Amino acid sequence: MIHFNSSKILIPVDFSETSMLAIKHGAFLAKYTKGDVYLLHVINKQYEHYAVLEQPMHIEDPASYETSASNKLNELADTVRSEYGVSVNTIVSLGNPTKEIINNSKEIKADMIVMGTHGYSPLEELVIGSNTLKVITKSACPVMTMSENASRFGYKNILIPIDTSGHSRQKVNYSIELSKIFSAHLHVVGLLGSNDDNEQPGMDVVMGQIKKMATDKSVNCTTEVLNNVKNRADATIKHAEKVKADLMIIMTDQEAEISGFFLGPYSQQIIHHSKVPVIAITPEINSDGTDISVLSGTSGL
């Protein structure tokens, strides 16, 4: 069973607007949950190979730049400590951004990674979007992402989409625990396509189970099933706007069976187009490689 935990929050920082926003969301979360914040700045060792600008970027004195980046990160850490009253650690590393984020998350035993979806600086890989998707795919811990539009803080309405796959339900307990911490209203939306009529009874059972679990934890919960859904990501985002959600929680492998990729098109669309932060959770897998909740059916909540 996947439980919510944010004792150690790793935040990759490139000093762009979205990474500054990620810091605010991560620090806000740490303040409420009494967690520790780790700010990570990665100097991409391949920076000379990215000729996205008119001329390739060169650093005449890498050691000097590393010192400058470290000083800037420490100044930022002081600001976060002062504003949020949380413990903040800083890390500067050299290498591939994705690998360094994953390696550092393992080294500090991070419970969550918080990062923006766009905007790496010219000294690093310029498009963080690709890095974000890679991190989500490779991370063992949940990853919270947000775009520049996610400027609202506080999580009072949390949305979780549920489909007919077993792994979809693995995020339920995590979502209920997070909702309880923030006294948030949990909104559960069931997504059924035009060919899923026979799944309606099972979905109704799942909705009832989730609502009972939330009620048992004193969490307000509303459930709704959408039928004849053509684009599940689009339907989810529209429903998020309808219920005024300020946070969404999804699994990393939604529709992976169809797409052939671990991070399916549903997850990618949600992460790229959501106007609120999105937490992506990697499903638990049995030692034999099978999905835990697939075996238990609707009881795998």
N, C-alpha and C positions, 0 to 999 in steps of 0.2 A: 504494500500500500504506500502511495506517495504522500508524504506529509509536507506541509508548508514549513520552511525554515529560512531565516535570513540573518543568521548569526554573523556570517562573513559575506559581504557584498563586494564583488570586483567590478570596477567601472573603468573601461578603457577610455583614455582621454587623449584627444588630438587637438584640444583647444578650439575646436569648431563650435558653432552655436548648438548643434544637436548634442555634442558631447557635454557641453555645459548644462544642457537641459537634462541629460542623463544623470549628471552628478546631482542635480536638484531632486530628481525622482528617487535616486538611490539613497541619498542622505535623508530625505523625507521618510522613506521606508525604514531606514536604520534607526531613526529617532523614535519611531513608534514601536519598533520591535527590539530596541536596545542592541542593535547589531553593530559590527565594526565595518568601516568602509576602507577599501583598498583602491587607490587611484593608480592606474597603470598607463604609462606612456611608452609606446613601442616605436623605436627608431628603425625604420625599414632598411635593412642592409642592402636591399635591391633598389634603393631610391634612384640610382643613376640609370636604371633600365626603364624607368617610366617616363617616356618622352611625350607625355600628354600635353604639356605646355609647349610654347613655341620652341623653347630650348630645354634640353634635359637639365634637371636641377642637380647641382654639384655642391658638396659640402667640403670646403677647403680643409677645415679642421674638425673632424668628427668628434674628437674628445672635447673640444670647446663647446660644440653644439650639445653634447650629452650633459655637460655641466650646466649649460644654460637651461636646457629642458628640465633638469632636475630641480634647479632653483625655482623655475616657474611653477612646477608641479607642487613644490613645497609651499609656495606662497598661496596657491589655490587650496591646499590642504588646511592651512591656517585659517583661511576664510570659512571653509566648511565647518571646521571645529567650532569656530566662534559663532556662526549662524545657527548651527543645528545641535551643538553640544554632543557630538558623537566622536568616537575614536576614529582617527584617519591615519592610514599608512600609505606611503608612496613607493612606487616601483618604477624604475626606468630600465628597459631592456632593449637589446638589439637583435633584430631578426625579422622573420616573416610575421606580420601582424596577427594572422589567425593562429598560427602555431604558438606564438608567445602568449596570446590571450588564454588559449587552452592549457598550455603548460603551467602558466602561473595560477590558473584557477585550480589545477590539480595540486600544485605545490602548497597553496595556502588552504586547500580544502574548502573552496568557496561553495556557498549554498545557493548563490545566485549571481548571474552576470547581468549588469544593466548597461545598455549601450544604445546610441542613436543609429538611425538607419542610413544616414547620408553625411558626407562632408569630411573626408580626410584632408589633412593639410598637404601642401605641395611637397613637403619633405617626406611624405609617406604615400601610400596608395591613395589615389585621389577619390575613389568612390568607395565609401564605407559599406554601401549596400551589399556588395558581393562578399565583403568580409563578414558582415553581420550574418548573412545566410550560411556561410561556412562555419561560423562559430556556433550558431544554433544547431547545425547538423552534427557537429563534433562534440558539443558540450554534454557532459554527463549531468550537469545541474541545470535547472530552469534558467532561461534567458529572457529578461524583460527588454523589449525594444520600444522605441518611440520615434516619431518623426518630429519635425519642427512645429507641427500643429498641436502637439500634446503638451500644451502649456498650462493645463489645469491640474492642480494638485489636490490630493485627497481622493479616496476611493469609496464612494458611497453607493454606487451602482455597478456591480460586477456581472459581466455576461459570460456564460459558458455555452458554446454550441455543442449539441450532441447529435451524432448520426448513428447509423445502425452497426458500426464497427465496434468491436469489443474494446479496443484501446481508447476509443473516444471517452469512455467512462472513467478512465484512470485519473482524470484531473478533478473528479468530483470532490473527494475528501480534501484535497489541497485547496480547492476553491472555497469550500465551506470554512475551513480553518482560517484562511485569509479574510473572508467576509466577517467572521466573528471578531478578529482583531480590530478591524476598522468599523465595526458596527454597520456594515454595508448590507444592502439589499441584494440578494443573489438572484439573477435572472437566468433561467435555463431555457434555451430555445432548441427544440427538436427539429431536425432538418430531414424531410422526406421528399425524394424525387418523384417524378411522374410514374415511375415503375415500382414504387415502394408501398403500394396500397396494402400489401400483405404484411408489412412491417408495422402498421398502425397499432395493433393490439400490443405488440412487444414494446413499442415506443411509449405507449400509455403506461405500461407497467414500470418502465424505467423512470418516467417522469414522476410517478407516484413514489417510487423508492427514494429518488433524490430529494423530493420535498419532505419526506418523513425524516431522512437523515439530517437535513438542514433544521427542521423543526426540533428534533432531539437535541441539537446543539444551540437552540435558541437563536437561529439565524432566519430572518425573514426571507422567504423564497417564493418566486413566481415562476410558473412553468407555462410554456406555450409551444404548440407543435405547428410548424409551417409545412403545408402540403404542396405538391406539384412544384417543388423548387427546381429551377433550371440551373442557376449558378449559386452554389452554396456559399461561396465567399461573399458575393454581392448581397445575398439575402441576410447573411450574418451582419455585415456592416450596416445595412439599412435598419436591421432590428436593433443594433447598438444605438443608432441615432434615435430610434423610436423610444427606447427605454432610458435614454440619456445616460448610457453607460460611460463610465470614466476609466474602465479597465476591462480588457478581455483576456481570457485564458484559453489556450488551445493546446493540442498535442502536436508534436513535430512531424508526425507521419500521417496526417490526414490525407487520404486518397493516395498514399504512397503505392498501394497495390496496383492502382490504375496507371499512375504516371511512370512508375519504374524508378523513381527517385525517392531517397529517404525523406527529403523535405518536399512534400507534394505541392501541387499547384494551389490547393486550398490555402495552405499555410503561407505560401509566398504572397498570394494576393492579399490575404489579411494583413500580413506584416507591412507590405508596401503601401496599402491604401487606408489603413486604419488611422483615424484622427486621434485615437486615444492609445495609451500604452498597451502592449500585448505581451503576455507572458507565455512563452512556448515551453512545454514540458516534454522531455523524452520519456516514452513509455517504458515500463519495467518489462523485462523479458526473462522467461524461465531459463534455466541452465541448458535446456535442450533447444533453445532458440525460439520457442513458441511464446506468443503473447499471453501474459497471465490472465487478462480478463476475457480473452476469447474462450478459454476453457471453461470459465465459470458462467458464461452467458450473462443474463440480466442480473445475476447475483454478484457479478464481479465489480460492484461499485465500491 
